Amino acid sequence: MAKKKADVTDLRLASEGKKKILWADRDMPVLALIRERFRKEKPLKGMNIGCCMHVTSETANLMRTLKEGGASVALCASNPLSTQDPTAASMVKDFGISVYARRGESVPVFYDHLNAVIDTKPRITMDDGADLVNLLHNKRAKAAENIIASMEETTTGVIRLRAMEKNGILKFPVIAVNDADTKHLFDNRYGTGQSTLDGVVRATDTLLAGKKVVVVGYGWCGRGVAMRARGAGALVTVTEIEPLKALEAVMDGFNVCPMAEAATFGEVFITVTGNKHVLRAEHFRKMRNGATVCNSGHFDVEIDIPALRKLSKKVIKGVRVNVDEYVINRNKSIFLLADGRLVNLSAATGHPASVMDMSFATQALAAEWTAKQGKKFDVSVHDVPSKIEDIVSKLKLQSMNVSIDRLTKEQVTYLSSSGEGT
Ligand SMILES: NC(=O)c1ccc[n+]([C@@H]2O[C@H](COP(=O)([O-])OP(=O)(O)OC[C@H]3O[C@@H](n4cnc5c(N)ncnc54)[C@H](O)[C@@H]3O)[C@@H](O)[C@H]2O)c1
């Protein structure tokens, strides 16, 4: 039987999706400039690129850019709940991209879709959480021989890949796009910060002013979430396990305490650690009636949902869209948002386009660099070259009409010499 070139929920949603893609594109000027150059120069000519990323309007604009560069592109979802069905339909119908993603797909279908992308024989892959790379290291190891390199978009993915490198099991080169400053300093902080709260508010309609919000983890994402929650008037507490991060949170003016304590007073809990079971039975037991728990870290393991289920007398699914009520007893319920999956992508539409402009401009240029390098990379985790980061930051500033100063000749000399002192 011929393999399907795409598998989306409903192609009739394409016109709605196209509007969303073009709307996002207005806020992605750097990517648009790169796309225009790619259209003329075709740096990715003949390259099959297989991607496993959140299927959003911003991702659609990255896929368009790769295609304009001459690549043949196939995309599946990096999370079963983050797919925007209209966007997926439009990518297939209007932009000729093979998309395998349906919002709410089961885990077996999720893996069928990953396999469908690998069936297109990619030479470059783009991952958001290393699921494609994992498959290429296990069940689909044969297809790994074809790979020049794989790009990784998120912290959790890079952590896994560095572990594979350390354990000597990494089979092909990886580019840690997440670790580029033009990515995590902006996307993880400002993107996750704003869109996570957007997800919480869309799901619950809650008033953030005066709300006791507990942010679990004060990394790049946690800093953004805590900063934006405070901006909305919430009383923010941070929990951490690293002394330096905890100290930073204290000096940024947040209340810091262990989760065992925060659990007793928090009203909204947001996990962004990339770790497992940071909210668990001992914490649910202490929570007040009406506590709302959600996650914005990559995987749905940050909240111990099986333990929450075990503690509950019953679970009422869908008390609102993306909200389930876990009834602990007659006097206490805990609300879980979006099944514990990334709340910003499941209950809202993910990061605003303007910030994804930087992440995806970095991805597009990293793909071009990779295609140029060909098989020259050694098998390890590589950083994005600073030259690419310079281009992206300069173009972004230009698009915002912001100019900056240049070093004078005297300053260049001063900064490169050690002669002058007190
Ligand atoms: N929602 C999104 O759209 C989105 C965007 C970017 C990244 N992510 C994901 O968010 C997660 C965090 O990313 P990041 O870039 O902030 O990572 P990071 O490494 O900068 O920060 C994670 C922080 O969590 C802390 N932590 C770990 N275990 C903890 C525990 N038990 N209790 C409290 N704190 C704990 C760590 O000390 C660290 O400071 C990752 O899974 C990443 O892939 C999500």
PDBQT file of the ligand as one rigid body, heavy atoms in Angstrom, charges set to zero:
ROOT
HETATM    1  N1  LIG A 501       6.558  25.288  27.507  1.00  0.00    +0.000 N 
HETATM    2  C1  LIG A 501       7.398  25.556  26.530  1.00  0.00    +0.000 C 
HETATM    3  O1  LIG A 501       7.014  26.028  25.464  1.00  0.00    +0.000 OA
HETATM    4  C2  LIG A 501       8.855  25.342  26.748  1.00  0.00    +0.000 A 
HETATM    5  C3  LIG A 501       9.800  26.171  26.126  1.00  0.00    +0.000 A 
HETATM    6  C4  LIG A 501      11.154  25.967  26.382  1.00  0.00    +0.000 A 
HETATM    7  C5  LIG A 501      11.551  24.943  27.251  1.00  0.00    +0.000 A 
HETATM    8  N2  LIG A 501      10.601  24.128  27.807  1.00  0.00    +0.000 N 
HETATM    9  C6  LIG A 501      10.920  23.041  28.742  1.00  0.00    +0.000 C 
HETATM   10  O2  LIG A 501      10.831  23.570  30.066  1.00  0.00    +0.000 OA
HETATM   11  C7  LIG A 501      11.699  22.838  30.948  1.00  0.00    +0.000 C 
HETATM   12  C8  LIG A 501      12.629  23.814  31.661  1.00  0.00    +0.000 C 
HETATM   13  O3  LIG A 501      13.468  24.445  30.692  1.00  0.00    +0.000 OA
HETATM   14  P1  LIG A 501      14.535  25.556  31.130  1.00  0.00    +0.000 P 
HETATM   15  O4  LIG A 501      15.165  26.027  29.873  1.00  0.00    +0.000 OA
HETATM   16  O5  LIG A 501      13.915  26.524  32.085  1.00  0.00    +0.000 OA
HETATM   17  O6  LIG A 501      15.568  24.614  31.929  1.00  0.00    +0.000 OA
HETATM   18  P2  LIG A 501      16.658  25.056  33.025  1.00  0.00    +0.000 P 
HETATM   19  O7  LIG A 501      17.598  23.923  33.126  1.00  0.00    +0.000 OA
HETATM   20  O8  LIG A 501      17.178  26.416  32.700  1.00  0.00    +0.000 OA
HETATM   21  O9  LIG A 501      15.790  25.183  34.372  1.00  0.00    +0.000 OA
HETATM   22  C9  LIG A 501      15.234  24.112  35.071  1.00  0.00    +0.000 C 
HETATM   23  C10 LIG A 501      15.306  24.474  36.563  1.00  0.00    +0.000 C 
HETATM   24  O10 LIG A 501      14.529  23.547  37.310  1.00  0.00    +0.000 OA
HETATM   25  C11 LIG A 501      15.220  23.305  38.543  1.00  0.00    +0.000 C 
HETATM   26  N3  LIG A 501      14.733  22.042  39.133  1.00  0.00    +0.000 N 
HETATM   27  C12 LIG A 501      15.047  20.778  38.782  1.00  0.00    +0.000 A 
HETATM   28  N4  LIG A 501      14.412  19.914  39.600  1.00  0.00    +0.000 NA
HETATM   29  C13 LIG A 501      13.692  20.644  40.474  1.00  0.00    +0.000 A 
HETATM   30  C14 LIG A 501      12.829  20.324  41.573  1.00  0.00    +0.000 A 
HETATM   31  N5  LIG A 501      12.607  19.069  41.944  1.00  0.00    +0.000 N 
HETATM   32  N6  LIG A 501      12.252  21.350  42.242  1.00  0.00    +0.000 NA
HETATM   33  C15 LIG A 501      12.497  22.638  41.903  1.00  0.00    +0.000 A 
HETATM   34  N7  LIG A 501      13.308  23.000  40.897  1.00  0.00    +0.000 NA
HETATM   35  C16 LIG A 501      13.889  22.011  40.188  1.00  0.00    +0.000 A 
HETATM   36  C17 LIG A 501      16.691  23.277  38.128  1.00  0.00    +0.000 C 
HETATM   37  O11 LIG A 501      17.529  23.491  39.233  1.00  0.00    +0.000 OA
HETATM   38  C18 LIG A 501      16.740  24.411  37.119  1.00  0.00    +0.000 C 
HETATM   39  O12 LIG A 501      17.064  25.651  37.722  1.00  0.00    +0.000 OA
HETATM   40  C19 LIG A 501      12.414  21.837  30.055  1.00  0.00    +0.000 C 
HETATM   41  O13 LIG A 501      11.703  20.619  30.075  1.00  0.00    +0.000 OA
HETATM   42  C20 LIG A 501      12.321  22.461  28.679  1.00  0.00    +0.000 C 
HETATM   43  O14 LIG A 501      12.464  21.521  27.644  1.00  0.00    +0.000 OA
HETATM   44  C21 LIG A 501       9.276  24.337  27.607  1.00  0.00    +0.000 A 
ENDROOT
TORSDOF 0
